[in-house]
């Protein structure tokens, strides 16, 4: 693999990993933005199928041929660097990004809102051509649903049990697969965000292991469903994704109470607007760079 491509995959994985610890920012959205979303989904599906075939075929004496076929279809040159960098970014980000977001919540939310708002063009343009009435009829209810869900008050789970950890991880990992839904925000809503960050920073092996089990279970089931939807109902799925992303911007409105009630703008509105604009510029630059790279590769 060329060194430049390896570094780019590592950078993409790091961006996805950092996004996963920021409430309101979807790892799936970032994966879409950096152009690795569908490849990761496809590879994850093949990996899950390979593991399932291995578990079912070997005890029955059918060998490993079926499992190898699926495992060879995995884009390992992309999955490994992206996956390793993503996990490393989650661990490091739990120590660095989370305190910064906590210390500067208004600025962080304004910046992230700009990032997500600009990235709406990614799934929207993947539909191809102009939006039809049916696309809007799907996107608008999805946006309303996402808006309502991101307004739910956070639950409290100071000392979560094993079942709660596994269940919350299974639901949160779906956000990595589904753009517009933030995995860390799901954890905040269920009251599992702070306990999970504490476990990561403290090196709580038991907690992390239970969380990993839940994540694997959720990914094994949900990735198959989403992949089927993208294949069989591509336009419908992307329209709904766009709506979910748009509605999730509610979670990033800078002015809101701890119970997530929205407030009118106040304080240094100009500075926060500049942070929002910075998010727009960053995503715009990434999209421009991606378009330039595609044009050069096509030549």
Secondary structure, 3 states (H helix, E strand, C coil): CCHHHHHHHHHHHHHHHHHHCCCCCCHHHHHHHCCCHHHHHHHHHHHHHHHHHHHHHHHCCCCCHHHHHHHHCCCHHHHHHHHHHHHHHHHHHHHHHHHHHHHCHHHHHHHHHHHHHHHHHHHHHHCCCCCCHHHHHHHHHHHHHHHHHCCCCCCCCCCCCHHHHHHHHHHHCHHHHCCCCCHHHHHHHCCCHHHHHHHHHHCCHHHHHHHHHHHHHHHHHHHHHHHHHHHHCHHHHHHHHHHHHHHHHHHHCCCECCCCCECCCCCCHHHHHHHHHHHHHHHHHHHHHHHHHHHHHHC
